[in-house]
Amino acid sequence: MIKVYSRVLEKKGRHMRNFLQAHIKFTFSTLLLLFFAFNLNAKNLKLDSALMAAYQNNPTLLAERAKLRSTDEGVPQALANWRPDISISTGASYSDVLSTNSTGSSREQWRNSHSYGIDITQSLYRGGRTAIQIEEAENNVLADRAGLMDTEQTVFLEVISAFMDVFREKAVLELNTENENVLKRQLEATSDRFQVGEITQTDVNQAEARLAQASADRVKSEGDLEVSRSIYLNVVGEPAPGELSEVIIPTKLPKSKEEALKIAAVKNPKVIRAEFSRLAALNNVDDIRGELFPELTLTGSWDRAFEGSAEQGRVDTAKVSLDLSIPIYQQGAVYSRLRQAKQQVTQKAFLLDKERRNAIQNASKSWESLKSAKAQVSSFNAQIEANVVALEGVQREASVGSRTVLDVLDAEQELRDSRVSHIRARRDELVAMYELKASLGQLTARAIGLPVQLYDHRVHYKEIREKWIGSGFLGGKN
């Protein structure tokens, strides 16, 4: 009986040593994971790769680029009013003419006639509308360029959030998996202690219940990781890599909240887009007002007609005309459209004010979120250190019988919860940094120095601005 009891005690001691070693290993691996995951001086190309893939393949971003190229075409369409309108016309006819006079005699003729000509029309004055329409088209282009910038930032935020979510869920899964393994070993040690009568069945049941909870947490973490991976695939267009480590820490953040708000009120892409939309609306007012002014048009034409009958003939006609059209009354429709356009200017002005307020609010929100996340990270760091020390103390006290199994389980749970909270707080801190950059208009591929061939919206604009003819698909590169 003594030998059996000695073997049980030896087995118990071995389990306790393995248990303590597992906790030490767990603590070290977790801290090492957190160090490499959030090393502020490190730069990981994997987040770069995710951003590059989205920059080149994200359908939302590609669609916005195509929309901008479509808007570019408004400029050559407005410039076309400076150019002449040239047309060539031609026609042919055949007729059978029967003529009968009063004496009863008749005469029949077969006539073949055809003609061709050219007409050139040049507008000389349109009430100043051509220059105004060009300016309006250019303002629309600038507005959509700002819209493209806003879309690019939105896509990048989605990528960063998806990347960090995958990283977070993977780290939480590793914590929960290791916690489950530790609780399995603890359940074995608890069962051995129950066999020698040191603890009761209740302690064993408590260990089993905590292990079941750990298994449930692990299963949930696996599901959360798969959901995050599916979101990553949707945003980036590529499966999430198996291993994620460091992330890019944004630099050159504002030094104060006031500085951030001032930048956001001016540099936010939504504010810029609203401002150019307001300018385009002002141009539209002047354009409609131009319809009330006279129009002067120069027209030149040349025609040649051939007549075929009993006698052949040809008629050449050359004509130049200068036409002046003075509008008197257009059923009141132009005045109505003019009043409508003025109201649209008022609407755009209010929308500009709204976007400026939203930009300031988002910058303020991001700043406070970042401040809060930093404080949480610091608190959770201190909590982890305290929980590690507390767990070691509880385990030593439990080994001499002054603490129960439940005390050890509670201490383990508190340590695990603080680690999970730390990981989530770090994720929130990094995302808040990028959200702050986006609110300031600084989360574009050019601004963050993304190592990718940048999409140059000026290439297509320059190709088509002065183009007189041709329907080729220009500037279609993504």
C-alpha positions, 0 to 999 in steps of 0.5 A: 500500500505504501509503494502504491501511494509512493507511485501515486505521489511520484506521478502527481509530482511529475504531473505538477512539474509538467504542469508548471513547465507547460505554464512557463512555456505557455507564458513565454511563447505568448509573450514572444508571439505578442512581441513579434506580432506588434514590434513597433520597429518592424516592417512586414511585407505581408501586409504590403502584399495584401495592400498591393493585391487589393490595389491591383485587383479589388473590383470596387477600386477598379470600378472607381478608376473606370468611372473616373476615366468615363468622367474624363471624357466630359472634357473633350466633349466640352472642348468639341464646341470650339471645333467645326461640325463637318458633314457630307451629303449625297443623294440619287433619284429616278423619275418617270415624267409624262407630260400631256398638253391640251391638244392631246399629245403627250411626252414622256421623260426619264430623269436620273438625278444625283447630287453631293455636297459638303456642309461646315458649321462653326459656332462663333459665340454661344453666350460664353457657354463653351468655356464654362462647360469646359471648366465644369467638366474639369471640376467634375474630373477633379471631384471624381479624382478625390472620389477615387482617393476616398475609395482607395482609402476605404479599400485599404482600411478594409484590407488592414482591418481584415488582415488584423482580424485574421492575425487576431483570431489566429493568435486567439486560437493559438492561446485557446489551443494552448490553454486547452492543452494545459487544462488537459494536463491539469485535469490529469494532475487533479485526477491523480490528486483525487486518487490519493485523497488530497482533493474531492470529486468536486475539484475534478468536476471543476477541472473537467468543466473548465476543460470543456469550456476551453474546448468550446472556446477553441472551436469558436476561435476556429470558426472566427478565424475562418470567417476572418479568412473569408472576409480577407479573401473577399477584400484582397482577392487572395487567400490569407497566408498561413503565417502572419507576423509584423505589421506596418506601423503608420508614421508621421501621425499628427502630434495633437488632436487640434492638428489632426482636426485642422488637416481633416477639415481641408485634406479629407477626400470627401471634403475635396470632392464636395468642394469641386462638386460645388464649383461644378454646380456653380459652372452649371448655373452660368452654363444655363444662363448662357442659353439666354444670350444670342448665338452666332454661327458661321455656315459654309456649304458646297453642293453639286447636282446632276440632272438627267433627262432629255437634256443633261445638266449640272448645277454647282452651288457654294454658299456662306452664311452668318446666322445670329439667333437671339432668344426671346422667350423659351416657354419659361423652361430656361428660367426654371432650370436656372432657378433649379441650378441655383438651388443645387448650388445651395445644396452642394454648399450644405453638403460641403459643410456636412462633409467637413463636419464628418471629416472633423468628427471622424478624425476626432473619433479616430484620435480618441479611439487610438488614445483609448486603445493605447491606454488599454494596451498598457493596462493589459500589459500590466495585467498580464504581468500581474496575472503571471505572478499571481498564477505562479503564487496560486499554484505554489500555494495549491501544491501545499494545500492552502489553495483549491483547484478552483483557485488555480483554474480562476487564476489561469482563466484571468491570465488567458482573458488578459492575454486575449484582451491584450491582443484585441486591444493591439489590433484596435490600436493599429486599426485606429492609427490607420483610420486616423491616417485615412481621415487626414487623406494620408492612407493612399498608396502614394502617401504610405509609399506602397511598393507598387506601380501607382495608377496615374489618372493623368495618363488617360486624361492627357490622352483624350483631352485634345483627341479629335477623332478615334474610338479606341479604348484608351487608358484602360489599364487598371 
